[in-house]
Every structure is written in C-alpha cells, then in structure tokens.
Amino acid sequence: MAKKFGISTKSVSDALFSIGMRSEQNTVTILKDGKLKSKKTRMYVVSNGAVWREMVKRYLAQDSEPKEKPDNIPECPDVLKAKRYHE
C-alpha cells in the first residue's frame, strides 16, 4: 500500500494507528513451486467494537449525507477483526 502512494510503510502504519487500528502478525500457508510454504504477514485490525464504532462515527459525521446518521453504524467486517476482538 505504501508503495502505491509513494510513502513509507511507517507513515502508513502511523496513519492507521492514529485512527484506532492495531497490528497483528499471522502465518499464512502458500503454494510455491509445488510446495507448501509458511510466511509471516502483518495485518492491520480493529481490537474491539468500541474502537470500531468510534472510527466509523468519526467518518460518518464528516462525510455522510443527511439521511445517514452516525448512530446507524455497520458491523465491523470479519476481515478487520483482531484475533481477540470483542464487543
């Protein structure tokens, strides 16, 4: 993502951390040259429901049309939930 925008990975991480996201490591298995290999990856996640609601409220209040109200917050997508996510 940083490369696409022409900025450093630290800048991306700092920006995501500033809005409430956290970083987790995960190991994924990939098929490479006919063999299964493990690779560590870093994921940016939301730690809990309160953080998610605060993040979404902040941006809905700024950018929403009048019919969209900050109290109508969508659920956090599973792909963004931390391993130990809780409401």
Secondary structure, DSSP 4 states (H G I P E B T S, - for coil): -HHHHT--HHHHHHHHHHTT-EEEEEEEEEEETTEEEEEEEEEEEEEEHHHHHHHHHHHHHHH--TT--TTSPPPPPGGGEEEEEE-
